[in-house]
Amino acid sequence: MKHSAPELILDAQAELGEGPAWDNARNCLWWVDIMAGRLHTYHPETGGDDFIEIGQPLGCAVPCRSGKFILGMKNGLAHLNLDTVQLDWIAQPELHLPENRFNDGKCGPDGRFLAGTMDMKEKDPSGALYSFSPDGSLRVLKTDVRISNGLTWSPDFKTFYYIDTRTREIVAYDYDLVSGEIGNPRVVIRIPDGLGWPDGMTSDLEGRLWVALWGGAAITVWDAEKGQLLEKINFPAKNITSCAFGGSQQDTLYVTSARIGLDEADLTAFPASGGLFRVQTDVRGMPTFQFGD
């Protein structure tokens, strides 16, 4: 497995950059700055970056087959019409929990949208993992979550991987493509204390897991079956938040980062914190699946 050194492609200085999602149809990368409430679009052909102001904390944004987007926000899930910038609420399951917000979310190969919530103070296990289906139904897959974060699937779609950051664990579940249910949880990887905190995650077509490390200034690559660390890619940003494969060959890794919580010494040591990065690899990654509307 070979890869280039990380390239800073956008010195965005994002407070909390997250949620990269490659859009094949539009040949662009979508990503969010969570607390700023901005949905960004990075155009690799020009290096330009645009954004839409959402008006509240925005945890994740995923493309739909219809051309719209589903957003996971402070107050729930909504559809976004890119042409009119109109928001239409889908579900607001945690209005009774004003300290919670949606965090990481992703569509699965079955067209469902999976997204989790978290306590914004990162203390109470008041979060949950939700699954929203194209038929409009919303179900709870997991409760007692502190910081719902990375999620991805195996290449055969039979296994779903999930991170609740505070546990330092990556948990594998059997995934039922028909029902959308998860089961048979087992810990496949434990992140050692010295590496940082597991955050966002993706997978490649060989079944390896690519895990962003908050506070660890790195992306790590893991053998999910053996729980073995295969590679560590270091970045000039302390809080690496998430990653996604994209590009015409699905072999370019896009990586987000954050500046939030960093002091002057941190920013001196990691000046590119909050930037958007690109790593060229010799592997093909899992695609960004679209919501099946």
Buried (B, 14 or more C-beta within 10 A) or exposed (E): EEBEEBEBBBEBBBBBBBBBBBBBEEEBBBBBBBBBBBBBBBEBEEEEBEBBEBEBBBBBBBBBBEEBBBBBBBBBBBBBEBEEEEBEEBEEBBEEBEEBBBBBBBBBBBBBBBBBBBBBEEEBBBBBBBBBBBEEEBEEBBEEBBBBBBBBBBBEBEBBBBBBBBBBBBBBBEBBBEEBBBEEBEEBBEBEEEBBBBBBBBBBBEBBBBBBBBBBBBBBBBBBEEEEBEBEBEBBBBBBBBBBBBBEEBBBBBBBBBBBEBEEEBBEEBBBBBBBBBBBBEBBBBBBBBBBB
